[in-house]
Every structure is written in C-alpha cells, then in structure tokens.
C-alpha cells in the first residue's frame, strides 16, 4: 500500500473499462502493506469513483477498518461512503449502459 499504487489504479481501471471489463476496482487502501492515515483516507476518497468499490487487504496486513484509525479518519471515510451512496443512481445508469450498449462505465476524457 503506497501512493504509487493509488496513482496507478486510475489508468489501470480506465484501461480495463475500455477493454470491456467495466465492473472493476482496485483494492482500496492497497492489498499488501499498511497504509498511513493520509493514504488510507485519500484512497477511500478516490475509491468511491471506482465502478467496484471495496476495501480489501492481505491476511497479513494490519486491521484497516476506518474506526481503527480514530474518529477523524472515520468521519472522512464515512463522508466518502455517503457520497458513494448518493452516486448510486449514476452507477446503476452506467452499469445499464455497459450491459445494454457496451459503453465503458468509466471513460477517459477523450472517449
């Protein structure tokens, strides 16, 4: 779990989406290693924009529930998750467009 993995998640997901695998996501907060609080929060804030949003880690990673990091982190992640829920109509529409028309759920600006 590091900043470079976070950075690489966006082009990875755009590429997958353009190749027809739209319902994809990166492991929020990284799969291996232990993110610091800032990386943990930023990854959740970005992850709500992934078609498939989930926090997932290797068995040997430290616990990553938002409350483990304290109330400030918990509130920031809660805010991101609530935003994700407000975006659900958009995600359902994008999933329908993907299923019915073959359009990628996430698209680069030039698409």
C-alpha positions in Angstrom: 0.0 0.0 0.0 1.7 3.1 -1.2 1.0 6.3 -3.1 2.3 4.9 -6.4 -0.3 2.1 -6.3 -3.0 4.6 -5.7 -1.8 6.6 -8.7 -1.6 3.6 -10.9 -5.2 2.5 -10.1 -6.8 5.1 -12.3 -5.1 4.3 -15.6 -5.5 0.6 -14.8 -9.2 0.8 -14.3 -9.7 3.1 -17.4 -7.8 0.5 -19.5 -9.8 -2.3 -18.1 -13.0 -0.4 -18.8 -12.1 0.4 -22.4 -11.3 -3.2 -23.0 -14.8 -4.3 -21.9 -14.2 -5.1 -18.2 -16.0 -2.2 -16.7 -17.1 -3.5 -13.3 -13.7 -3.4 -11.8 -11.9 -1.7 -8.9 -8.6 -1.6 -7.1 -8.2 -2.8 -3.6 -8.9 0.3 -1.7 -6.0 1.2 0.7 -3.9 -1.3 -1.2 -3.7 -5.1 -0.9 -0.2 -5.5 0.7 1.4 -3.4 3.3 0.0 -1.0 5.8 -1.1 2.5 4.6 -0.7 5.5 6.8 -3.8 7.5 7.7 -3.5 10.0 4.9 -3.1 7.3 2.2 -6.0 5.4 3.8 -8.3 8.4 3.6 -7.3 9.5 0.1 -7.7 6.0 -1.3 -11.3 5.9 0.1 -12.0 9.3 -1.3 -10.8 8.1 -4.8 -12.2 4.7 -4.4 -15.8 5.9 -4.4 -15.2 6.8 -8.1 -14.2 3.2 -9.0 -17.1 1.1 -10.5 -16.4 -1.6 -8.0 -15.6 -0.1 -4.6 -14.3 -2.2 -1.8 -11.7 -2.2 0.9 -9.7 -5.4 0.7 -6.3 -6.5 2.0 -4.0 -9.4 2.5 -4.4 -11.6 5.6 -1.1 -10.4 7.0 -1.9 -6.7 6.8 -2.9 -4.8 9.9 -6.6 -4.2 10.6 -8.0 -1.5 8.3 -11.5 -0.7 9.5 -11.9 3.1 9.4 -12.5 3.3 13.2 -9.1 1.7 13.9 -7.5 5.0 12.7 -9.6 7.2 15.0 -12.6 9.5 14.8 -11.1 12.0 12.3 -10.3 9.3 9.8 -13.7 7.6 10.5 -15.6 10.8 9.7 -13.6 11.4 6.4 -14.3 7.8 5.2 -17.9 8.0 6.3 -18.3 11.2 4.3 -16.8 9.5 1.2 -19.0 6.4 1.6 -22.1 8.6 2.0 -21.1 10.4 -1.2 -20.8 7.0 -2.9 -24.4 6.1 -1.8 -25.6 9.4 -3.3 -23.9 8.5 -6.5 -25.7 5.1 -6.8 -28.2 6.2 -9.4 -25.3 7.3 -11.6 -23.6 3.9 -11.1 -26.7 2.0 -11.9 -27.2 4.1 -15.1 -23.5 3.5 -16.1 -23.9 -0.3 -15.5 -27.0 -0.4 -17.6 -25.3 1.5 -20.4 -22.4 -1.0 -20.2 -24.7 -4.1 -20.2 -27.1 -2.8 -22.9 -24.9 -0.7 -25.1 -21.4 -1.8 -24.4 -20.3 1.6 -23.2 -17.5 1.7 -20.6 -18.6 2.6 -17.1 -15.6 4.9 -16.7 -14.2 6.8 -19.6 -11.2 8.9 -20.3 -11.9 12.5 -21.3 -11.1 11.8 -25.0 -13.7 8.9 -25.2 
